[in-house]
Amino acid sequence: MKRSSKRFRNGLVFVSLLITVMFFLTFSSTAMATNYYLTIKKATSCTAGNASGSVTLSDGTSKTCSSYTCAFTVTSGVTAKIYVNGTGTSSGSGYVFTGCDSKTGNTCTVKMTSAKTITFCY
């Protein structure tokens, strides 16, 4: 009888330890998500007029940029779609972006794997 109760107690200790480790791994990985800065700014050489824009993130959130420069943190792995709406003098070559993974018209897309700076002119 003693031997089986010792085995039972050791089994409970093992299961308890296993649950603790699984709990730690599950919640520490979400708590330690990496955030990176995404900076969006008008190129210094750009002579175009005012600009505003919005950023839609693949995590379901969005941001609004109402000046030449805006910056905020984005979780690693999230994709950001940046829309710029310019007014005033145009650069004559449409929207020009640097730092994007892909670009179409007035839209720039970037996946956040590190801090990113997106510059634009229009």
C-alpha positions, 0 to 999 in steps of 0.5 A, a space after each residue: 500500500 505504501 508503494 502505490 501511494 508514493 507512486 500516486 503522489 509522484 504522479 501528481 507532482 509530475 502532472 502538476 509540474 507539467 501543467 505549470 510548465 505548459 501554463 508558463 509557456 502559453 502565457 509567457 509567449 503572448 506576454 512577450 510579443 515584440 513590438 516595433 516602431 512604424 514611422 511614416 513620413 514625407 520625404 524631405 526632398 518632396 515639395 508636394 502639399 499637405 498629406 494625410 493618410 491611414 494605416 490598416 493593420 492585419 490585427 484588425 486595428 487602424 491608425 490615422 496620420 494627419 500630418 507629414 510624420 506619424 509613428 506608433 508601435 506595431 506587433 511583430 508579424 503584423 502587416 500594415 497597409 499604408 494609404 496616403 492622400 496628398 493634396 497640393 503640388 504633385 511630384 508628377 510621378 504619382 505616389 512614390 514610397 520607400 521602405 515598402 514590401 509592395 506598393 500600388 498607387 497610393 498604398 504601401 504594404 509592409 510586414 513588421 519584422 523590425 522597426 520600419 520607416 516608410 517615406 512618401 512623396 506624391 
